[in-house]
Amino acid sequence: MNNARRVALKTTGAFATLVSLGLITQSQAHAAMDRAGFDIKTMADAVKALGGTAANSDQVTVVAPDIAENGAVVPVGATSKIPNTTEIYLIVEKNPTPMAAGFKIPAGTAADVQTRLKMGQSSNVFAVVKADGKLFSAFKETKVTLGGCGG
Amino acid sequence: MADPMRIRAAVAGDETTVRVLMSHIMEPGTRRDAAGALIPGHFIRDVEATHNGKVVLEAAFSGAVAQNPFLSFKFKGGAKGDKVVVKWVDNKGDTRTDEAVIA
């Protein structure tokens, strides 16, 4: 009898631990950045979601190939020479959801990031940067010979 | 649990270059399988890199980032032997944290 009670107590204890673990993971899964632009289907609306319109700037550079053979892996990077650049967004104009990635640049980190994106078809690749609350952009045309978004 | 990340961090002058290769399928959620049903999206949402407890880069990814995402960035103030910690969270709540020593 006593043994059975002990087993029952142990089981409830284990359950409580599991629940508390579950709660911890939930609170950790917070969104670090504003993701408003990521579900938007058009390029213009995506830039609007970042806060208005972006002015063209020759201080912003998009690093992308002229021709990408495989749209599933296109090396894309962006650099900004504008002081106080705090955010960089990479936007592929003709993708189903143009906004591909966003970066937050704290003080001390160079406004120079590189990653690899998927591209569904040949498109302009935009880099939109936020500096002192204003938006600046630059783009580069990349031709894709084999799309990477499936269909 | 996902495979470990490959992280390389090297200091040159006053700048530290960090290169990260994450292991993730990055399913965009727009593809269809042979039967025509949508394959649900499964991709990394947030990436955070810290150096000595200070955040040096935050990134938000969508399904449009390529499979096994690569990320490269530079920050000032790193020294040889310091640790760089990178953590990602995907849209299913999976997470992985790895660290590398600056060379």
gemmi code that builds the backbone of each chain (N, CA, C; Angstrom):
import gemmi

chains = {
    "A": [
        ("MET", (0.838, -1.214, 0.000), (0.000, 0.000, 0.000), (0.865, 1.253, 0.000)),
        ("ASN", (1.758, 1.287, 0.960), (2.625, 2.454, 1.044), (3.456, 2.657, -0.217)),
        ("ASN", (3.969, 1.516, -0.735), (4.765, 1.589, -1.956), (3.983, 2.199, -3.099)),
        ("ALA", (2.720, 1.769, -3.249), (1.894, 2.284, -4.336), (1.740, 3.797, -4.208)),
        ("ARG", (1.570, 4.257, -2.955), (1.400, 5.697, -2.752), (2.665, 6.443, -3.178)),
        ("ARG", (3.819, 5.862, -2.820), (5.072, 6.517, -3.193), (5.220, 6.643, -4.705)),
        ("VAL", (4.870, 5.542, -5.413), (4.975, 5.570, -6.874), (4.087, 6.678, -7.436)),
        ("ALA", (2.863, 6.750, -6.900), (1.930, 7.757, -7.389), (2.505, 9.156, -7.171)),
        ("LEU", (3.077, 9.397, -6.004), (3.660, 10.711, -5.708), (4.775, 11.047, -6.683)),
        ("LYS", (5.624, 10.044, -6.928), (6.755, 10.248, -7.835), (6.259, 10.652, -9.223)),
        ("THR", (5.220, 9.950, -9.706), (4.718, 10.225, -11.051), (4.200, 11.650, -11.143)),
        ("THR", (3.412, 12.077, -10.149), (2.893, 13.444, -10.215), (4.037, 14.444, -10.220)),
        ("GLY", (5.083, 14.153, -9.444), (6.238, 15.057, -9.414), (6.866, 15.195, -10.788)),
        ("ALA", (7.017, 14.073, -11.470), (7.624, 14.098, -12.799), (6.776, 14.914, -13.762)),
        ("PHE", (5.452, 14.744, -13.654), (4.564, 15.515, -14.529), (4.727, 17.003, -14.308)),
        ("ALA", (4.799, 17.403, -13.050), (4.935, 18.825, -12.732), (6.210, 19.383, -13.354)),
        ("THR", (7.294, 18.580, -13.268), (8.549, 19.037, -13.861), (8.393, 19.236, -15.359)),
        ("LEU", (7.729, 18.292, -16.014), (7.524, 18.398, -17.463), (6.764, 19.672, -17.808)),
        ("VAL", (5.708, 19.942, -17.050), (4.894, 21.123, -17.330), (5.733, 22.381, -17.167)),
        ("SER", (6.522, 22.415, -16.093), (7.316, 23.623, -15.875), (8.356, 23.771, -16.982)),
        ("LEU", (8.912, 22.646, -17.453), (9.855, 22.712, -18.577), (9.160, 23.269, -19.804)),
        ("GLY", (7.926, 22.786, -20.035), (7.160, 23.263, -21.182), (6.938, 24.756, -21.115)),
        ("LEU", (6.647, 25.237, -19.909), (6.403, 26.667, -19.740), (7.665, 27.467, -20.045)),
        ("ILE", (8.809, 26.948, -19.606), (10.060, 27.668, -19.838), (10.313, 27.822, -21.336)),
        ("THR", (10.107, 26.723, -22.100), (10.359, 26.825, -23.544), (9.409, 27.819, -24.182)),
        ("GLN", (8.162, 27.862, -23.698), (7.221, 28.808, -24.297), (7.670, 30.249, -24.104)),
        ("SER", (8.131, 30.585, -22.909), (8.508, 31.970, -22.660), (9.788, 32.324, -23.405)),
        ("GLN", (10.605, 31.290, -23.715), (11.834, 31.575, -24.451), (11.572, 31.835, -25.926)),
        ("ALA", (10.464, 31.299, -26.445), (10.192, 31.414, -27.870), (9.586, 32.778, -28.186)),
        ("HIS", (10.276, 33.818, -27.840), (9.768, 35.153, -28.130), (10.328, 35.630, -29.467)),
        ("ALA", (9.616, 36.556, -30.107), (10.101, 37.113, -31.363), (11.087, 38.225, -31.039)),
        ("ALA", (12.319, 38.053, -31.495), (13.347, 39.031, -31.177), (13.176, 40.308, -31.995)),
        ("MET", (12.628, 40.158, -33.187), (12.507, 41.325, -34.064), (11.077, 41.474, -34.543)),
        ("ASP", (10.768, 42.670, -35.003), (9.459, 42.939, -35.567), (9.342, 42.190, -36.896)),
        ("ARG", (8.352, 41.306, -36.984), (8.259, 40.484, -38.186), (7.101, 40.911, -39.084)),
        ("ALA", (6.640, 42.140, -38.929), (5.463, 42.599, -39.656), (5.642, 42.452, -41.163)),
        ("GLY", (6.838, 42.739, -41.677), (7.041, 42.751, -43.121), (7.130, 41.387, -43.755)),
        ("PHE", (7.247, 40.335, -42.945), (7.611, 39.042, -43.515), (6.459, 38.311, -44.196)),
        ("ASP", (5.216, 38.671, -43.884), (4.089, 37.977, -44.497), (3.514, 38.756, -45.673)),
        ("ILE", (4.103, 39.890, -45.987), (3.531, 40.766, -47.003), (3.935, 40.296, -48.395)),
        ("LYS", (2.972, 40.414, -49.347), (3.172, 39.795, -50.658), (3.796, 40.736, -51.689)),
        ("THR", (3.808, 42.009, -51.459), (4.400, 42.889, -52.456), (5.530, 43.697, -51.846)),
        ("MET", (6.461, 44.021, -52.706), (7.676, 44.735, -52.320), (7.351, 46.099, -51.707)),
        ("ALA", (6.440, 46.864, -52.353), (6.151, 48.218, -51.889), (5.554, 48.177, -50.482)),
        ("ASP", (4.629, 47.232, -50.256), (4.003, 47.142, -48.939), (5.010, 46.707, -47.878)),
        ("ALA", (5.959, 45.857, -48.286), (6.961, 45.387, -47.339), (7.825, 46.550, -46.855)),
        ("VAL", (8.194, 47.433, -47.781), (9.000, 48.594, -47.390), (8.157, 49.519, -46.516)),
        ("LYS", (6.867, 49.637, -46.852), (5.967, 50.476, -46.047), (5.913, 49.965, -44.610)),
        ("ALA", (5.910, 48.629, -44.463), (5.836, 48.044, -43.127), (7.080, 48.360, -42.313)),
        ("LEU", (8.179, 48.641, -42.997), (9.406, 49.005, -42.280), (9.363, 50.452, -41.821)),
        ("GLY", (8.419, 51.214, -42.340), (8.276, 52.599, -41.898), (8.498, 53.590, -43.016)),
        ("GLY", (7.659, 53.553, -44.041), (7.698, 54.590, -45.065), (8.418, 54.160, -46.318)),
        ("THR", (8.952, 55.121, -47.046), (9.615, 54.823, -48.304), (11.119, 54.937, -48.127)),
        ("ALA", (11.828, 54.239, -48.982), (13.277, 54.224, -48.885), (13.870, 55.072, -50.001)),
        ("ALA", (14.831, 55.918, -49.654), (15.513, 56.738, -50.643), (16.697, 55.945, -51.195)),
        ("ASN", (16.917, 56.072, -52.503), (18.085, 55.423, -53.089), (19.348, 56.040, -52.540)),
        ("SER", (20.341, 55.203, -52.286), (21.582, 55.735, -51.761), (22.751, 54.954, -52.344)),
        ("ASP", (23.803, 55.680, -52.764), (24.978, 54.981, -53.280), (25.889, 54.520, -52.147)),
        ("GLN", (25.490, 54.821, -50.914), (26.253, 54.357, -49.756), (25.880, 52.929, -49.365)),
        ("VAL", (24.803, 52.430, -49.983), (24.357, 51.067, -49.688), (24.746, 50.181, -50.869)),
        ("THR", (25.286, 49.022, -50.593), (25.705, 48.116, -51.659), (25.058, 46.754, -51.459)),
        ("VAL", (24.524, 46.201, -52.542), (24.022, 44.830, -52.507), (25.083, 43.949, -53.144)),
        ("VAL", (25.449, 42.913, -52.438), (26.420, 41.964, -52.982), (25.646, 40.730, -53.424)),
        ("ALA", (25.480, 40.576, -54.738), (24.756, 39.418, -55.262), (25.334, 39.112, -56.633)),
        ("PRO", (25.231, 37.867, -57.073), (25.796, 37.531, -58.391), (24.948, 38.094, -59.527)),
        ("ASP", (25.557, 38.313, -60.715), (24.799, 38.735, -61.890), (23.888, 37.607, -62.348)),
        ("ILE", (24.443, 36.418, -62.372), (23.678, 35.244, -62.786), (23.817, 34.178, -61.710)),
        ("ALA", (22.690, 33.687, -61.227), (22.711, 32.602, -60.252), (22.210, 31.356, -60.964)),
        ("GLU", (23.022, 30.329, -60.979), (22.606, 29.128, -61.691), (21.519, 28.390, -60.933)),
        ("ASN", (21.626, 28.396, -59.618), (20.683, 27.663, -58.786), (19.976, 28.647, -57.850)),
        ("GLY", (18.679, 28.837, -58.083), (17.935, 29.808, -57.282), (17.746, 29.377, -55.842)),
        ("ALA", (18.027, 28.112, -55.532), (17.842, 27.636, -54.163), (18.938, 28.154, -53.235)),
        ("VAL", (20.075, 28.505, -53.800), (21.186, 29.005, -52.988), (21.826, 30.174, -53.729)),
        ("VAL", (21.435, 31.389, -53.367), (22.010, 32.572, -53.985), (22.723, 33.367, -52.900)),
        ("PRO", (24.047, 33.492, -52.985), (24.748, 34.280, -51.967), (24.386, 35.757, -52.099)),
        ("VAL", (23.818, 36.316, -51.042), (23.411, 37.719, -51.062), (23.935, 38.382, -49.797)),
        ("GLY", (24.500, 39.549, -49.970), (24.974, 40.311, -48.822), (24.654, 41.774, -49.012)),
        ("ALA", (24.842, 42.543, -47.958), (24.615, 43.976, -48.043), (25.594, 44.689, -47.133)),
        ("THR", (26.065, 45.835, -47.604), (26.898, 46.681, -46.758), (26.337, 48.095, -46.811)),
        ("SER", (26.540, 48.821, -45.736), (26.091, 50.202, -45.685), (27.201, 51.053, -45.107)),
        ("LYS", (27.489, 52.177, -45.775), (28.510, 53.099, -45.254), (27.861, 54.252, -44.511)),
        ("ILE", (26.542, 54.225, -44.406), (25.836, 55.300, -43.709), (26.070, 55.135, -42.208)),
        ("PRO", (26.517, 56.206, -41.528), (26.734, 56.062, -40.083), (25.432, 55.766, -39.350)),
        ("ASN", (25.539, 55.090, -38.229), (24.390, 54.723, -37.399), (23.396, 53.819, -38.115)),
        ("THR", (23.878, 52.973, -38.981), (22.991, 51.972, -39.574), (22.607, 50.970, -38.493)),
        ("THR", (21.309, 50.828, -38.261), (20.864, 49.942, -37.184), (20.175, 48.691, -37.690)),
        ("GLU", (19.618, 48.749, -38.913), (18.910, 47.577, -39.413), (19.181, 47.403, -40.895)),
        ("ILE", (19.278, 46.159, -41.316), (19.454, 45.849, -42.737), (18.408, 44.801, -43.104)),
        ("TYR", (17.712, 45.034, -44.208), (16.733, 44.057, -44.686), (17.102, 43.646, -46.105)),
        ("LEU", (16.973, 42.373, -46.385), (17.199, 41.878, -47.742), (15.844, 41.505, -48.330)),
        ("ILE", (15.547, 42.069, -49.493), (14.234, 41.885, -50.108), (14.424, 41.434, -51.554)),
        ("VAL", (13.796, 40.322, -51.909), (13.824, 39.818, -53.290), (12.481, 40.175, -53.901)),
        ("GLU", (12.509, 41.110, -54.864), (11.283, 41.731, -55.352), (10.246, 40.727, -55.842)),
        ("LYS", (10.661, 39.717, -56.587), (9.665, 38.844, -57.231), (9.423, 37.541, -56.471)),
        ("ASN", (9.936, 37.392, -55.274), (9.600, 36.199, -54.481), (8.156, 36.302, -53.984)),
        ("PRO", (7.508, 35.158, -53.700), (6.122, 35.195, -53.211), (5.974, 36.075, -51.963)),
        ("THR", (6.924, 35.994, -51.050), (6.980, 36.956, -49.948), (8.348, 37.629, -50.053)),
        ("PRO", (8.356, 38.873, -50.543), (9.636, 39.503, -50.916), (10.638, 39.619, -49.758)),
        ("MET", (10.144, 39.932, -48.572), (11.077, 40.114, -47.459), (11.726, 38.777, -47.101)),
        ("ALA", (13.051, 38.708, -47.208), (13.722, 37.431, -46.990), (14.397, 37.367, -45.625)),
        ("ALA", (15.077, 38.442, -45.237), (15.794, 38.397, -43.973), (15.999, 39.811, -43.463)),
        ("GLY", (16.069, 39.935, -42.155), (16.324, 41.229, -41.535), (17.429, 41.075, -40.500)),
        ("PHE", (18.221, 42.111, -40.347), (19.327, 42.063, -39.383), (19.298, 43.320, -38.541)),
        ("LYS", (19.546, 43.161, -37.255), (19.664, 44.293, -36.352), (21.137, 44.458, -36.024)),
        ("ILE", (21.660, 45.645, -36.264), (23.088, 45.894, -36.098), (23.295, 46.767, -34.869)),
        ("PRO", (23.762, 46.194, -33.743), (24.034, 47.043, -32.582), (25.310, 47.854, -32.799)),
        ("ALA", (25.523, 48.870, -31.966), (26.738, 49.676, -32.072), (27.946, 48.759, -31.903)),
        ("GLY", (28.969, 48.971, -32.738), (30.164, 48.145, -32.653), (30.187, 47.031, -33.681)),
        ("THR", (29.035, 46.737, -34.271), (28.979, 45.722, -35.321), (28.948, 46.431, -36.669)),
        ("ALA", (29.719, 45.911, -37.626), (29.789, 46.528, -38.945), (28.488, 46.289, -39.707)),
        ("ALA", (28.073, 47.298, -40.479), (26.869, 47.143, -41.303), (27.260, 46.378, -42.557)),
        ("ASP", (27.563, 45.113, -42.375), (28.107, 44.293, -43.455), (27.723, 42.845, -43.147)),
        ("VAL", (26.655, 42.369, -43.762), (26.199, 41.008, -43.501), (26.090, 40.239, -44.810)),
        ("GLN", (26.244, 38.942, -44.698), (26.131, 38.081, -45.863), (25.377, 36.826, -45.495)),
        ("THR", (24.527, 36.371, -46.397), (23.834, 35.120, -46.171), (23.528, 34.498, -47.528)),
        ("ARG", (22.698, 33.482, -47.529), (22.292, 32.862, -48.793), (20.779, 32.800, -48.834)),
        ("LEU", (20.204, 33.232, -49.960), (18.749, 33.293, -50.083), (18.275, 32.365, -51.190)),
        ("LYS", (16.939, 32.137, -51.179), (16.298, 31.435, -52.290), (15.651, 32.479, -53.184)),
        ("MET", (15.696, 32.237, -54.493), (15.029, 33.139, -55.432), (14.190, 32.314, -56.388)),
        ("GLY", (12.919, 32.670, -56.533), (12.012, 31.923, -57.394), (12.285, 32.171, -58.859)),
        ("GLN", (12.702, 33.379, -59.205), (12.949, 33.744, -60.598), (13.870, 34.953, -60.622)),
        ("SER", (14.316, 35.319, -61.825), (15.176, 36.492, -61.962), (14.468, 37.703, -61.367)),
        ("SER", (15.200, 38.502, -60.621), (14.542, 39.582, -59.893), (15.584, 40.600, -59.446)),
        ("ASN", (15.078, 41.760, -59.065), (15.947, 42.717, -58.395), (16.056, 42.341, -56.929)),
        ("VAL", (17.268, 42.371, -56.403), (17.481, 42.116, -54.983), (17.741, 43.465, -54.315)),
        ("PHE", (16.910, 43.817, -53.346), (17.022, 45.100, -52.668), (17.651, 44.919, -51.291)),
        ("ALA", (18.444, 45.888, -50.906), (18.870, 46.002, -49.517), (18.278, 47.300, -49.008)),
        ("VAL", (17.509, 47.218, -47.942), (16.945, 48.414, -47.332), (17.601, 48.551, -45.964)),
        ("VAL", (18.200, 49.698, -45.700), (18.842, 49.883, -44.406), (18.164, 51.030, -43.666)),
        ("LYS", (18.163, 50.905, -42.353), (17.607, 51.956, -41.505), (18.762, 52.618, -40.775)),
        ("ALA", (18.898, 53.925, -40.943), (19.949, 54.673, -40.252), (19.331, 55.943, -39.700)),
        ("ASP", (19.471, 56.179, -38.418), (18.861, 57.334, -37.745), (17.376, 57.416, -38.041)),
        ("GLY", (16.706, 56.269, -38.123), (15.264, 56.265, -38.331), (14.838, 56.453, -39.770)),
        ("LYS", (15.794, 56.711, -40.675), (15.438, 56.886, -42.089), (15.800, 55.631, -42.868)),
        ("LEU", (15.088, 55.434, -43.988), (15.335, 54.237, -44.802), (16.100, 54.599, -46.071)),
        ("PHE", (17.084, 53.783, -46.400), (17.828, 53.940, -47.639), (17.881, 52.589, -48.330)),
        ("SER", (17.967, 52.602, -49.652), (17.971, 51.318, -50.335), (18.896, 51.332, -51.533)),
        ("ALA", (19.209, 50.145, -51.989), (19.966, 49.934, -53.209), (19.524, 48.592, -53.749)),
        ("PHE", (19.716, 48.348, -55.062), (19.321, 47.051, -55.576), (20.303, 46.564, -56.618)),
        ("LYS", (20.207, 45.302, -56.897), (21.028, 44.689, -57.935), (20.176, 43.639, -58.618)),
        ("GLU", (20.300, 43.573, -59.954), (19.511, 42.591, -60.683), (20.266, 41.272, -60.720)),
        ("THR", (19.586, 40.204, -60.346), (20.194, 38.879, -60.404), (19.332, 37.977, -61.279)),
        ("LYS", (19.958, 37.385, -62.285), (19.228, 36.472, -63.171), (19.359, 35.050, -62.611)),
        ("VAL", (18.236, 34.363, -62.567), (18.223, 33.001, -62.029), (17.894, 32.051, -63.166)),
        ("THR", (18.728, 31.038, -63.362), (18.455, 30.095, -64.438), (17.600, 28.924, -63.964)),
        ("LEU", (17.601, 28.652, -62.656), (16.771, 27.564, -62.121), (16.169, 28.045, -60.808)),
        ("GLY", (14.834, 28.150, -60.770), (14.172, 28.723, -59.599), (14.326, 27.873, -58.360)),
        ("GLY", (14.197, 28.506, -57.194), (14.440, 27.793, -55.946), (13.258, 27.756, -55.000)),
        ("CYS", (12.066, 28.187, -55.474), (10.947, 28.209, -54.544), (9.959, 27.091, -54.845)),
        ("GLY", (10.289, 26.191, -55.720), (9.392, 25.080, -56.025), (8.142, 25.551, -56.735)),
        ("GLY", (7.173, 24.697, -56.908), (5.940, 25.160, -57.535), (4.998, 24.010, -57.768)),
    ],
    "B": [
        ("MET", (16.496, 16.803, -32.298), (17.374, 17.972, -32.128), (18.223, 18.158, -33.383)),
        ("ALA", (18.418, 19.375, -33.681), (19.139, 19.687, -34.919), (20.638, 19.445, -34.774)),
        ("ASP", (21.287, 19.354, -35.904), (22.739, 19.151, -35.908), (23.436, 20.432, -35.445)),
        ("PRO", (24.675, 20.296, -34.965), (25.381, 21.492, -34.495), (25.685, 22.471, -35.621)),
        ("MET", (25.860, 23.723, -35.226), (26.273, 24.733, -36.184), (27.783, 24.668, -36.341)),
        ("ARG", (28.244, 25.131, -37.478), (29.684, 25.325, -37.645), (29.941, 26.816, -37.546)),
        ("ILE", (30.742, 27.202, -36.579), (31.008, 28.625, -36.355), (32.506, 28.863, -36.447)),
        ("ARG", (32.880, 29.848, -37.215), (34.281, 30.269, -37.285), (34.334, 31.741, -36.930)),
        ("ALA", (35.211, 32.099, -36.040), (35.380, 33.501, -35.679), (36.868, 33.798, -35.672)),
        ("ALA", (37.248, 34.849, -36.391), (38.665, 35.201, -36.478), (38.814, 36.699, -36.339)),
        ("VAL", (39.800, 37.124, -35.573), (40.031, 38.544, -35.382), (41.149, 38.981, -36.320)),
        ("ALA", (40.920, 40.129, -36.999), (41.932, 40.720, -37.875), (41.898, 42.220, -37.628)),
        ("GLY", (42.992, 42.772, -37.121), (42.984, 44.183, -36.729), (42.063, 44.344, -35.546)),
        ("ASP", (41.100, 45.279, -35.628), (40.165, 45.451, -34.519), (38.814, 44.822, -34.832)),
        ("GLU", (38.727, 44.154, -35.983), (37.439, 43.585, -36.379), (37.459, 42.066, -36.279)),
        ("THR", (36.369, 41.532, -35.772), (36.220, 40.083, -35.723), (35.198, 39.670, -36.765)),
        ("THR", (35.572, 38.744, -37.620), (34.646, 38.224, -38.619), (34.096, 36.894, -38.123)),
        ("VAL", (32.779, 36.794, -38.101), (32.137, 35.565, -37.651), (31.393, 34.961, -38.837)),
        ("ARG", (31.615, 33.688, -39.058), (30.891, 32.974, -40.114), (30.194, 31.778, -39.482)),
        ("VAL", (28.914, 31.673, -39.766), (28.104, 30.625, -39.153), (27.420, 29.815, -40.247)),
        ("LEU", (27.472, 28.517, -40.118), (26.729, 27.641, -41.019), (25.781, 26.825, -40.150)),
        ("MET", (24.480, 27.112, -40.285), (23.490, 26.402, -39.492), (22.986, 25.207, -40.291)),
        ("SER", (22.532, 24.202, -39.591), (22.023, 23.016, -40.259), (20.513, 22.984, -40.082)),
        ("HIS", (19.783, 23.270, -41.151), (18.332, 23.336, -41.047), (17.710, 23.156, -42.424)),
        ("ILE", (16.541, 22.499, -42.491), (15.963, 22.244, -43.819), (15.374, 23.506, -44.448)),
        ("MET", (14.985, 24.493, -43.651), (14.453, 25.760, -44.167), (13.369, 25.536, -45.233)),
        ("GLU", (12.322, 24.830, -44.835), (11.197, 24.564, -45.740), (10.343, 25.831, -45.793)),
        ("PRO", (10.160, 26.449, -46.983), (9.516, 27.758, -47.018), (8.019, 27.745, -46.748)),
        ("GLY", (7.350, 26.601, -46.936), (5.908, 26.579, -46.731), (5.128, 26.948, -47.975)),
        ("THR", (5.822, 27.116, -49.110), (5.127, 27.439, -50.360), (5.212, 26.292, -51.360)),
        ("ARG", (6.003, 25.278, -51.018), (6.167, 24.177, -51.970), (5.042, 23.156, -51.805)),
        ("ARG", (4.803, 22.399, -52.890), (3.782, 21.352, -52.841), (4.439, 20.003, -53.068)),
        ("ASP", (3.895, 18.970, -52.405), (4.444, 17.632, -52.617), (3.799, 17.008, -53.857)),
        ("ALA", (4.134, 15.754, -54.149), (3.672, 15.101, -55.372), (2.152, 15.058, -55.458)),
        ("ALA", (1.469, 15.010, -54.304), (0.012, 14.936, -54.294), (-0.632, 16.324, -54.389)),
        ("GLY", (0.166, 17.357, -54.428), (-0.370, 18.706, -54.561), (-0.695, 19.384, -53.248)),
        ("ALA", (-0.358, 18.722, -52.142), (-0.628, 19.331, -50.841), (0.555, 20.211, -50.439)),
        ("LEU", (0.251, 21.317, -49.787), (1.317, 22.221, -49.349), (2.197, 21.533, -48.310)),
        ("ILE", (3.495, 21.658, -48.457), (4.421, 21.168, -47.441), (4.515, 22.271, -46.381)),
        ("PRO", (4.203, 21.942, -45.117), (4.220, 23.009, -44.115), (5.601, 23.614, -43.937)),
        ("GLY", (5.632, 24.904, -43.673), (6.901, 25.596, -43.509), (7.622, 25.165, -42.246)),
        ("HIS", (8.913, 25.124, -42.329), (9.747, 24.802, -41.168), (11.069, 25.517, -41.376)),
        ("PHE", (11.232, 26.669, -40.734), (12.434, 27.463, -40.998), (12.858, 28.208, -39.736)),
        ("ILE", (14.100, 28.614, -39.712), (14.638, 29.374, -38.584), (14.033, 30.772, -38.618)),
        ("ARG", (13.508, 31.227, -37.486), (12.922, 32.566, -37.414), (13.918, 33.586, -36.881)),
        ("ASP", (14.568, 33.237, -35.792), (15.400, 34.237, -35.132), (16.786, 33.688, -34.857)),
        ("VAL", (17.768, 34.522, -35.078), (19.156, 34.169, -34.784), (19.725, 35.293, -33.926)),
        ("GLU", (20.471, 34.890, -32.903), (21.069, 35.906, -32.040), (22.518, 35.512, -31.774)),
        ("ALA", (23.428, 36.441, -31.994), (24.840, 36.189, -31.726), (25.294, 37.101, -30.600)),
        ("THR", (25.983, 36.516, -29.624), (26.468, 37.327, -28.507), (27.968, 37.111, -28.328)),
        ("HIS", (28.615, 38.160, -27.856), (30.045, 38.112, -27.548), (30.209, 38.645, -26.134)),
        ("ASN", (30.741, 37.837, -25.232), (30.861, 38.199, -23.817), (29.538, 38.708, -23.244)),
        ("GLY", (28.453, 38.071, -23.619), (27.148, 38.445, -23.085), (26.501, 39.635, -23.759)),
        ("LYS", (27.216, 40.285, -24.688), (26.662, 41.444, -25.380), (26.198, 41.001, -26.764)),
        ("VAL", (24.979, 41.412, -27.135), (24.441, 41.014, -28.434), (25.207, 41.737, -29.540)),
        ("VAL", (25.765, 40.987, -30.489), (26.484, 41.619, -31.591), (25.711, 41.542, -32.905)),
        ("LEU", (24.722, 40.664, -32.995), (23.871, 40.646, -34.186), (22.585, 39.911, -33.873)),
        ("GLU", (21.479, 40.490, -34.378), (20.196, 39.797, -34.322), (19.719, 39.670, -35.749)),
        ("ALA", (19.224, 38.516, -36.105), (18.712, 38.339, -37.456), (17.342, 37.696, -37.402)),
        ("ALA", (16.476, 38.103, -38.334), (15.175, 37.478, -38.495), (15.161, 36.858, -39.878)),
        ("PHE", (14.920, 35.575, -39.953), (14.897, 34.880, -41.238), (13.464, 34.570, -41.623)),
        ("SER", (13.242, 34.364, -42.915), (11.972, 33.834, -43.398), (12.292, 32.537, -44.131)),
        ("GLY", (11.277, 31.920, -44.723), (11.505, 30.704, -45.484), (12.311, 30.944, -46.750)),
        ("ALA", (12.582, 32.211, -47.069), (13.326, 32.525, -48.293), (14.830, 32.485, -48.078)),
        ("VAL", (15.255, 32.113, -46.898), (16.694, 31.929, -46.683), (17.020, 30.484, -47.061)),
        ("ALA", (18.153, 30.300, -47.726), (18.487, 28.995, -48.297), (18.652, 27.930, -47.226)),
        ("GLN", (18.506, 26.681, -47.672), (18.699, 25.529, -46.790), (20.096, 25.585, -46.171)),
        ("ASN", (20.208, 25.122, -44.952), (21.457, 25.191, -44.185), (22.050, 26.607, -44.242)),
        ("PRO", (21.372, 27.553, -43.585), (21.704, 28.975, -43.759), (23.142, 29.309, -43.382)),
        ("PHE", (23.683, 30.192, -44.189), (25.018, 30.726, -43.954), (24.846, 32.174, -43.527)),
        ("LEU", (25.671, 32.598, -42.583), (25.576, 33.975, -42.106), (26.978, 34.447, -41.783)),
        ("SER", (27.298, 35.644, -42.258), (28.617, 36.195, -41.989), (28.462, 37.652, -41.578)),
        ("PHE", (29.159, 38.048, -40.523), (29.098, 39.442, -40.090), (30.390, 39.798, -39.369)),
        ("LYS", (30.580, 41.097, -39.130), (31.805, 41.584, -38.487), (31.456, 42.483, -37.322)),
        ("PHE", (32.213, 42.365, -36.236), (32.007, 43.305, -35.134), (33.348, 43.703, -34.538)),
        ("LYS", (33.314, 44.838, -33.829), (34.543, 45.353, -33.212), (34.592, 44.952, -31.746)),
        ("GLY", (35.788, 44.806, -31.207), (35.924, 44.595, -29.771), (36.196, 43.169, -29.371)),
        ("GLY", (36.287, 42.261, -30.342), (36.585, 40.870, -30.006), (38.072, 40.671, -29.791)),
        ("ALA", (38.434, 39.740, -28.961), (39.839, 39.424, -28.738), (40.026, 37.923, -28.845)),
        ("LYS", (41.237, 37.532, -29.180), (41.566, 36.123, -29.298), (41.202, 35.384, -28.008)),
        ("GLY", (40.544, 34.248, -28.126), (40.198, 33.476, -26.943), (38.810, 33.783, -26.396)),
        ("ASP", (38.209, 34.913, -26.831), (36.841, 35.214, -26.409), (35.877, 34.215, -27.033)),
        ("LYS", (34.701, 34.135, -26.420), (33.694, 33.212, -26.937), (32.604, 33.962, -27.686)),
        ("VAL", (32.199, 33.419, -28.816), (31.046, 33.921, -29.547), (29.980, 32.834, -29.469)),
        ("VAL", (28.781, 33.224, -29.037), (27.691, 32.262, -28.884), (26.597, 32.605, -29.888)),
        ("VAL", (26.148, 31.614, -30.626), (25.075, 31.823, -31.597), (23.910, 30.917, -31.229)),
        ("LYS", (22.708, 31.510, -31.269), (21.513, 30.761, -30.913), (20.450, 30.980, -31.975)),
        ("TRP", (19.784, 29.910, -32.404), (18.647, 30.110, -33.301), (17.396, 29.460, -32.743)),
        ("VAL", (16.242, 30.002, -33.175), (14.936, 29.450, -32.820), (14.161, 29.306, -34.121)),
        ("ASP", (13.559, 28.154, -34.365), (12.772, 28.018, -35.591), (11.284, 28.173, -35.306)),
        ("ASN", (10.470, 28.088, -36.378), (9.047, 28.398, -36.227), (8.295, 27.287, -35.511)),
        ("LYS", (8.954, 26.146, -35.236), (8.312, 25.114, -34.430), (8.793, 25.161, -32.985)),
        ("GLY", (9.583, 26.160, -32.647), (10.041, 26.312, -31.266), (11.323, 25.568, -30.971)),
        ("ASP", (11.851, 24.855, -31.955), (13.139, 24.184, -31.772), (14.227, 25.235, -31.634)),
        ("THR", (15.222, 24.912, -30.845), (16.284, 25.893, -30.683), (17.618, 25.186, -30.567)),
        ("ARG", (18.674, 25.882, -30.888), (20.008, 25.310, -30.773), (20.995, 26.439, -30.459)),
        ("THR", (21.904, 26.174, -29.560), (22.906, 27.167, -29.191), (24.282, 26.520, -29.346)),
        ("ASP", (25.190, 27.209, -30.025), (26.556, 26.720, -30.157), (27.514, 27.881, -29.935)),
        ("GLU", (28.745, 27.534, -29.586), (29.717, 28.597, -29.359), (31.040, 28.269, -30.027)),
        ("ALA", (31.811, 29.321, -30.257), (33.126, 29.147, -30.857), (34.084, 30.114, -30.181)),
        ("VAL", (35.350, 29.765, -30.196), (36.379, 30.621, -29.617), (37.011, 31.424, -30.746)),
        ("ILE", (37.181, 32.722, -30.527), (37.771, 33.576, -31.554), (39.237, 33.199, -31.755)),
        ("ALA", (39.611, 32.973, -33.006), (40.992, 32.591, -33.319), (41.771, 33.814, -33.808)),
    ],
}
model = gemmi.Model(1)
for chain_id, residues in chains.items():
    chain = gemmi.Chain(chain_id)
    for i, (resn, *xyz) in enumerate(residues, 1):
        res = gemmi.Residue()
        res.name, res.seqid = resn, gemmi.SeqId(i, " ")
        for name, pos in zip(("N", "CA", "C"), xyz):
            atom = gemmi.Atom()
            atom.name, atom.element = name, gemmi.Element(name[0])
            atom.pos, atom.b_iso = gemmi.Position(*pos), 0.0
            res.add_atom(atom)
        chain.add_residue(res)
    model.add_chain(chain)
structure = gemmi.Structure()
structure.add_model(model)
structure.setup_entities()
